[in-house]
Amino acid sequence: MRVSVVGGGTITGGQERTAVAVGKALAASGHTVVCGGLGGTMEAVCRGAKSEGGETIGILPTDRRADANEYVDTAIATGLGHARNALVPMNGDAVLALAGGAGTLSEIGLAQVYDRPIVGIDTHEVPGIETVDTPEAAVAALEGAVR
C-alpha cells in the first residue's frame, strides 16, 4: 500500500532517527512512502525507505521537481505551497504521523476528512489517531487498519 508519512520539516536528531526507522520498516514490508518531498521528516523517511530498496513519492509545495530531496523516486511539483498538504494524505491509503508543527497538524486533519486511518508516533494528540511507540508497531497497525 501507499503510506503517507507526515512530520516536521525541521526535526531533532531523535526525530530523524525515528523517521529513518519508519522508512525502513515501511519499505521492508513492501509499502511505498508518500511525503512532502523536502527536508526534515520527509528526507529522513525517504532515506530510510531507499536504504531498504523501497519506493518514494514526494508531493512538493514548489513548482520544481528538482527541489525534491535526493531520496525521492517520483517528484510531483504542485506550485501550491502549503495547499499541497491536502494532496499528501489523499495519495496514501493510510497516514503515519510523526512529530511536527502546524503543517503536520493540517495533514492529520485532512487525513481525517479523507477518512484515512492514522497512526502516530510522538505526534499531536488528536482524537482518531492510534498512538504507538515503534515503527514496527506503526506498520502493523496501518496494515490492520487498511485490510
N, C-alpha and C positions, 0 to 999 in steps of 0.2 A: 504494500500500500504506500501511498504518499503520506508523509507525516510533516506537517508544518511546524517548525520549531521557531518559537518567538522568544525574544530576550533582548537585553540591553545592547546598544551599540558601543558603550564603554563599560568594561567589566573588570573585576578584580582577578587576581591570579587564581583564586579558588573557583570563581565562577567560570573562568576559562577552562580549568581542568574538568569541571562538570560538563561543560558544553562539548568538549572534545570527547569525553566518555560517552555522552549521549549520541554523538555522531557515530562513534564506533559501534555502539550497541544497536543502533538502527540499521546500519549497513550490514552488520554481522547477521541480522535477522532478515535481510533481503529487502529492506524498505528504502524508499527514495526520500531524501531530505528536501523539503521546500523551505526557503527562508527569504529574508530581505536582501541577501546577496552582498552586503557590505562588510564592515568590520565587527569587532566585539564578538558577541554570541554567534553571529552569522558566520564569521570567518572560522571560529573555533569549531563549530558543529560541522561545517563543511570539511575542514581539515581532518577531523576525526573520521568522518564518513569516507573520505577518499583514502585514508590510511588502511581501510578495510575493503577497498575496492568498490565502495558504494557510489550511487548516483546522486548528484546535487543539482537543484534548480534554484536560481536566485531571481527574485522579483524586485527589481531595482526602482528606487524612487526617481532616479535620474533618466535622462533620455539617451544615455550612452552605455551600451553593453560592456564597453571596456572598463567601466567603473566597478565591475564585479570583482570580488576577491578572487585570488588565483585558484581557489579550490572549487569554484562554481563550474559545473559542466555546461549547463544551459542557462544563459543570462537573458532575462526578459526586461528590456528597457521600457519604462512606462512614462516617464516625464511627469508623474503625478505627485511627486513629493510625498508627504505623509498620507495622502489619499490612497497610495498604493497599499497601505496597511489592510485595506479591505480585501485585496487580492491574495495576500499570503494565506490566511486561514481558508479562504474559499477554494484554494487549489490543493488542499490536503484533505485526506479522508478523516484525519484526526489532528489534534493540536497538542504539542508538548510545550508548555510554558515554563521558562526559566526566569531568573531574576532580571528585572528591568524596570523602566520608568513608565511614563505616561503612554509612550508608543506601544509598549508591550501590553499595557492595560487596554488600550484601544483594540489591539488584535484579539485579546481574550474576549472582550465584549462582542466583537464581530463574529468570532468563532461561535459564541452562543446564539447570535442572530441566525447564523447558517446551520445551527443545530449540529455542530461538530463535537464529538467527545473531546474533553480537555483533561489532560493530566499535567500536574505541576510539580516541579522540584524547586523549593526555595523561591516561590514566586508570590504574586499578590494573593491575598486572602479574599477570594471571591466565591460566593455560593456557586456550586455547579462544577468546581474543579476538584478532581480526585487528586489528593496530595500523596506523593510517595517520596521515598528517601534516596533511591538509587536509579541510575539509568536503566538497569535491567528490570527493575520493578515497573518503571515507566513504560518500557516496551511491552511487557506482559499485560499491563493494564490497558494500553491502547489496543493491543491485539484482541483482548477480551471484549472491549467496547465496540469494536468495528465488526465483529463476527455476525 
